[in-house]
């Protein structure tokens, strides 16, 4: 009981530690105050604020620390404290060996002084620069590898998703019969997929066959049922002449019909294909084949 009470008292006696986010906000606010003071031209006060901030070491990032050294170096230089400015610029370069001062915002004297510091410190900056570039290369490589792994994971997830939702494909093949090529009325062409020629042959053969058959029927109607002749007036009579013309139409129609039939059959046989690949059909998920 006494030990438990002692622990409670010690806990209450310890000062509360500020949360990390409060420290971060305080550091940012202090840095902003120092930057505003510097921009207003109060370089003495700015250098004090920046020196205190750097001494406390309350920075969220290395970039903020480098910016503090840059502003401190300029503040000290503008006050004529070049020795201290030299040290501040040197610390700035240790963090960022490739740093430059923008001549558009910084007076030429300060730029020249900074460049002189950089030139004199080059033997020490070169290894730092090489190390930093090597670290950047490692970071870039790691980032690229992570990006590639993430891309592969996304592709795999997308592939699985598509497998679940994408429809199945039914491939259809129609078997053709060779005997159809021997049939009249363009059936062989229609089976082979040549619809225009098939319709033409069907129409032409139908007309030729109808003309031949119709002529034969009309000829029989002109005959006398008792004698089997066209009439009693001989070959010069009108029924006889009509029958003669119809007979020509009958045989021409028949010849044309059979010629079209034979030509269509030969053409269909030459272009015959045993099977035909129909366009693939999509089956939605859950639909039977």
C-alpha positions in Angstrom: 0.0 0.0 0.0 2.8 2.4 0.9 4.7 1.5 -2.3 1.5 2.2 -4.4 1.1 5.6 -2.7 4.7 6.5 -3.4 4.3 5.7 -7.1 1.2 7.9 -7.3 3.0 10.8 -5.5 6.0 10.5 -7.8 3.8 10.5 -10.9 2.0 13.6 -9.7 5.2 15.3 -8.9 6.7 14.9 -12.4 6.0 17.9 -14.7 3.6 17.2 -17.6 5.4 16.7 -20.9 4.0 18.8 -23.7 2.6 16.8 -26.6 4.8 16.4 -29.6 2.4 18.3 -31.8 2.4 21.3 -29.4 6.2 21.3 -29.5 6.1 21.2 -33.3 3.6 24.1 -33.5 5.7 26.1 -31.0 8.9 25.6 -33.1 7.1 26.6 -36.3 5.7 29.8 -34.6 9.1 30.7 -33.3 10.6 30.2 -36.7 7.9 32.4 -38.3 8.5 35.1 -35.7 12.2 35.1 -36.5 11.6 35.2 -40.3 9.2 38.1 -39.9 11.7 40.0 -37.8 14.4 39.3 -40.4 12.2 40.6 -43.2 11.4 43.7 -41.3 15.1 44.4 -41.1 15.6 44.0 -37.4 18.7 41.8 -37.9 19.9 42.0 -34.4 16.7 40.7 -32.9 16.3 38.2 -35.7 19.8 36.8 -35.0 18.9 36.5 -31.3 15.7 34.6 -32.0 17.4 32.3 -34.5 20.4 31.6 -32.2 18.0 30.7 -29.4 15.9 28.5 -31.7 19.1 26.7 -33.0 20.4 26.2 -29.5 17.1 24.7 -28.3 17.2 22.4 -31.4 13.4 22.3 -31.7 13.0 21.6 -35.4 10.6 19.3 -37.2 12.8 18.8 -40.2 16.4 19.2 -41.4 15.1 21.7 -43.9 13.8 24.0 -41.2 17.2 23.8 -39.4 19.0 24.7 -42.6 16.7 27.7 -43.2 17.4 28.9 -39.7 21.2 28.8 -40.3 20.7 30.6 -43.6 18.7 33.4 -42.0 21.1 33.6 -39.1 24.1 33.9 -41.5 22.5 36.7 -43.4 21.4 38.5 -40.2 24.9 38.4 -38.8 26.4 39.4 -42.2 24.2 42.5 -42.4 25.3 43.4 -38.9 28.9 43.2 -40.0 29.6 40.2 -37.8 31.3 38.2 -40.6 33.1 35.8 -38.4 29.9 34.5 -36.9 28.2 34.7 -40.3 31.0 32.5 -41.6 30.2 29.8 -39.0 26.4 30.1 -39.6 26.8 29.7 -43.4 29.2 26.8 -42.8 26.6 25.0 -40.7 24.1 25.7 -43.5 26.4 24.2 -46.1 27.0 21.1 -43.9 23.3 20.4 -44.1 22.9 21.4 -47.7 26.3 21.2 -49.6 24.7 22.3 -52.9 23.0 25.4 -51.4 23.0 28.7 -53.3 21.8 32.2 -52.4 19.4 33.8 -54.8 21.0 37.0 -56.1 17.5 38.3 -56.9 16.7 38.6 -53.2 20.2 38.7 -51.6 22.6 41.6 -52.1 25.7 40.9 -54.2 28.0 41.3 -51.2 26.3 38.6 -49.2 26.2 36.3 -52.2 30.0 36.8 -52.7 30.7 36.2 -49.1 28.6 33.0 -49.1 30.3 31.7 -52.2 33.7 32.4 -50.6 32.7 30.3 -47.6 31.5 27.6 -49.9 34.7 27.6 -51.9 36.9 27.4 -48.8 34.9 24.6 -47.3 34.8 22.6 -50.5 37.2 19.9 -49.3 34.9 19.2 -46.4 31.7 19.6 -48.4 32.6 17.2 -51.2 32.4 14.0 -49.1 29.1 15.3 -47.6 27.7 16.0 -51.0 28.7 12.6 -52.2 27.2 11.0 -49.2 24.0 12.9 -49.6 23.7 12.0 -53.2 24.3 8.4 -52.4 21.5 8.6 -49.8 19.2 10.2 -52.3 19.9 7.5 -54.8 19.1 4.8 -52.2 15.9 6.6 -51.3 14.9 7.0 -55.0 15.7 3.3 -55.6 13.7 2.3 -52.5 10.8 4.6 -53.6 10.9 3.1 -57.1 10.9 -0.4 -55.7 8.0 0.4 -53.4 6.1 2.0 -56.3 6.7 -1.1 -58.4 5.5 -3.4 -55.6 2.4 -1.2 -55.2 1.7 -1.3 -58.9 2.1 -5.1 -59.0 -0.3 -5.4 -56.1 -2.8 -3.1 -57.8 -2.5 -5.1 -61.0 -3.0 -8.4 -59.2 -6.1 -7.0 -57.4 -7.5 -5.6 -60.6 -6.9 -9.0 -62.3 -8.8 -10.8 -59.5 -11.6 -8.2 -59.6 -12.0 -8.7 -63.4 -12.0 -12.4 -63.0 -14.9 -12.1 -60.6 -17.0 -9.7 -62.6 -16.0 -10.2 -66.2 -18.3 -12.3 -68.4 -17.3 -15.7 -69.8 -16.8 -16.1 -73.5 -18.6 -18.7 -75.6 -16.8 -19.7 -78.8 -19.3 -21.0 -81.4 -18.5 -23.0 -84.5 -21.1 -24.1 -87.1 -20.4 -27.3 -89.1 -21.3 -27.1 -92.8 -22.5 -30.0 -95.0 -20.9 -30.6 -98.4 -24.1 -32.0 -100.0 -25.7 -28.6 -99.6 -23.4 -27.2 -102.2 -25.1 -29.5 -104.8 -28.5 -28.0 -104.1 -30.2 -25.4 -106.4 -31.4 -21.9 -105.6 -28.0 -20.7 -104.2 -28.2 -22.8 -101.0 -24.5 -23.6 -101.3 -23.6 -19.9 -101.5 -25.9 -19.0 -98.6 -24.2 -21.7 -96.5 -20.8 -20.3 -97.4 -21.8 -16.9 -96.3 -22.1 -15.3 -99.8 -25.6 -14.0 -99.4 -25.7 -11.7 -102.5 -24.7 -14.4 -104.9 -27.0 -16.9 -103.2 -30.0 -14.5 -103.5 -29.1 -13.8 -107.1 -28.9 -17.5 -108.0 -32.1 -18.2 -106.2 -34.0 -15.4 -107.9 -32.6 -16.2 -111.4 -33.3 -20.0 -111.1 -36.8 -19.3 -109.8 -37.6 -17.0 -112.8 -36.0 -19.4 -115.3 -37.8 -22.5 -113.8 -41.1 -20.7 -113.6 -40.8 -19.5 -117.2 -40.0 -23.1 -118.4 -42.7 -24.8 -116.3 -45.3 -22.1 -117.2 -44.5 -22.4 -120.9 -45.0 -26.2 -120.7 -48.4 -25.8 -119.1 -49.5 -23.2 -121.6 -48.5 -25.5 -124.5 -50.6 -28.3 -123.1 -53.6 -26.0 -122.8 -53.3 -25.1 -126.5 -53.6 -28.7 -127.6 -56.9 -30.2 -128.6 -57.9 -32.8 -126.0 -59.4 -35.1 -128.7 -56.8 -35.0 -131.4 -53.7 -33.9 -129.4 -53.0 -31.3 -132.0 -53.0 -27.5 -131.7 -55.8 -27.1 -134.3 -57.0 -28.3 -137.7 -55.5 -25.4 -139.7 -51.9 -26.6 -139.9 -48.6 -25.1 -138.9 -49.5 -21.6 -140.0 -52.3 -21.2 -137.5 -52.1 -18.8 -134.5 -52.2 -21.5 -131.8 -49.4 -23.4 -133.5 -47.2 -20.3 -133.7 -47.9 -19.5 -130.0 -47.1 -23.0 -129.0 -43.8 -22.8 -131.0 -42.8 -19.7 -129.2 -43.7 -21.1 -125.8 -41.7 -24.2 -126.6 -38.6 -22.1 -127.2 -39.2 -20.3 -123.9 -39.6 -23.6 -122.2 -36.3 -25.0 -123.4 -34.4 -21.8 -122.9 -35.8 -21.4 -119.4 -34.9 -25.0 -118.6 -31.4 -24.6 -120.0 -30.8 -21.4 -118.0 -32.2 -23.0 -114.9 -29.8 -26.0 -115.1 -26.9 -23.9 -116.2 -27.3 -21.6 -113.1 -27.7 -24.7 -110.9 -24.5 -26.3 -112.3 -22.5 -23.1 -112.1 -23.8 -22.4 -108.5 -22.9 -25.9 -107.4 -19.4 -25.7 -108.8 -18.8 -22.3 -107.2 -20.2 -23.4 -103.9 -18.0 -26.6 -103.9 -14.9 -24.6 -104.7 -15.5 -22.1 -101.9 -16.8 -24.7 -99.4 -15.6 -24.5 -95.8 -16.3 -27.4 -93.4 -16.9 -25.1 -90.5 -17.5 -21.5 -89.7 -16.3 -19.5 -86.7 -19.1 -17.3 -85.4 -18.5 -14.2 -83.4 -17.8 -14.9 -79.7 -20.8 -14.5 -77.4 -20.5 -13.1 -74.0 -22.1 -15.0 -71.1 -22.8 -12.9 -68.1 -21.8 -14.2 -64.7 -24.2 -16.9 -63.7 -25.5 -17.6 -67.3 -25.1 -21.1 -68.5 -23.2 -22.0 -71.6 
